[in-house]
């Protein structure tokens, strides 16, 4: 059951979600709200036991309440729909087959011109790049590239051609001294790209700090988030407290990270100010 109320709070639309608890439901609700370009200003999370009861205070990118009836109806129908909560395939979220394109995943060491080299290889192999997104962090790079056959504008199905694409892209990555880390999904799929890129970066261990700072820049220690982790042995919980500069998608990124680390959020509280976000997660 989803209740959306514009009267209970003066400066935000309140979305209350009551549901049977399902694996990954918190991430999927936060993902939906984030994909709709809604900013979560406050959140109260409770999913201990068999029931999921969460409250989100949201505004649009202009800081206004959600007044559009079509948008409100879409949020309600999307969250309440059983088919929207698609089960994950292995450790991915939001993956389903399509014949429109072929997805290529890449991870490796970052360097100037990497994306240009990848696109050049694909162009030489008569692949049309439908869309692509690349993330870099700590001198590591991860990319999800969706391509079609230049002649048919559909997914590439020839196994030999797929093998050639993978081999040549792996050679591009090996120029950085990396082992082979080019992957072409066995079935043409579409993926929630932000979610998939989170997982690719995590699996590539981008969180391991390198000596020095990236690109020679001096790190501003005052801008770093303040994170504390406390184990409550008596209640069998770990309490994570985070205070940081606020930004769009912050809650989505945090929930993704905790999910990738195989943690489950039982209780949580999120509040944001004009520039700062304060979050408490109990797991």
URJO-V69240 format. One record per residue. N is the residue number from 1. NEAR is the number of other C-alpha atoms within 8 Angstrom. Layout:
n=(N N)
near=(NEAR NEAR)
This chain:
n=(1 2 3 4 5 6 7 8 9 10 11 12 13 14 15 16 17 18 19 20 21 22 23 24 25 26 27 28 29 30 31 32 33 34 35 36 37 38 39 40 41 42 43 44 45 46 47 48 49 50 51 52 53 54 55 56 57 58 59 60 61 62 63 64 65 66 67 68 69 70 71 72 73 74 75 76 77 78 79 80 81 82 83 84 85 86 87 88 89 90 91 92 93 94 95 96 97 98 99 100 101 102 103 104 105 106 107 108 109 110 111 112 113 114 115 116 117 118 119 120 121 122 123 124 125 126 127 128 129 130 131 132 133 134 135 136 137 138 139 140 141 142 143 144 145 146 147 148 149 150 151 152 153 154 155 156 157 158 159 160 161 162 163 164 165 166 167 168 169 170 171 172 173 174 175 176 177 178 179 180 181 182 183 184 185 186 187 188 189 190 191 192 193 194 195 196 197 198 199 200 201 202 203 204 205 206 207 208 209 210 211 212 213 214 215 216 217 218 219 220 221 222 223 224 225 226 227 228 229 230 231 232 233 234 235 236 237 238 239 240 241 242 243 244 245 246 247 248 249 250 251 252 253 254 255 256 257 258 259 260 261 262 263 264 265 266 267 268 269 270 271 272 273 274 275 276 277 278 279 280 281 282 283)
near=(6 10 8 10 8 12 6 6 8 6 6 13 14 13 12 11 11 10 8 7 10 6 4 7 9 7 11 9 9 10 9 8 12 11 7 6 8 11 13 11 13 11 13 11 12 10 13 8 5 7 10 13 11 12 11 12 12 15 15 11 8 5 7 9 11 12 7 6 6 6 9 11 8 8 9 11 8 8 11 9 8 7 5 8 9 8 6 9 7 4 5 8 12 9 11 7 8 8 9 9 16 15 13 12 12 11 13 12 10 10 7 4 6 9 7 7 9 10 9 8 10 12 9 7 7 9 11 11 11 9 7 9 8 10 8 9 7 10 10 13 14 14 12 14 12 12 15 16 12 8 5 6 10 9 12 11 6 6 6 6 9 11 8 8 10 11 9 9 11 11 9 11 15 10 7 10 6 10 6 8 10 13 8 10 10 4 6 13 13 10 10 9 8 6 10 12 13 11 9 10 13 11 7 9 7 12 6 6 6 6 4 5 9 7 4 6 6 5 5 6 5 4 7 7 8 7 8 7 8 7 8 9 6 5 5 7 10 10 12 11 11 12 11 11 9 11 6 5 8 8 8 11 9 8 10 11 10 10 11 9 6 6 8 7 10 11 12 13 11 12 10 11 8 5 8 10 13 11 11 11 12 11 10)
